[in-house]
Amino acid sequence: MDKPALDLSKLTADEKLELIDDLWRSLSSDDLPLSSEPRAELDRRLDRLEREGPVGVPWEDVRAEMTTRES
């Protein structure tokens, strides 16, 4: 397979992150070698996420609190 020339040093941080995201999304679950134990843990976590929704503090709330503390 021919690889296109890509000078990573010329990419911005945002472009590099976008490239990483594109590469990650291009992988199928079969491309990720996981033994049964980590796979089962990921399945449990995905099931919990589907049942309970995301947990944590939204970025906007964290940012607002940090801004308030700096003042």
Residue pairs with C-beta under 8 A, 6 or more apart in sequence:
8 16
11 19
34 42
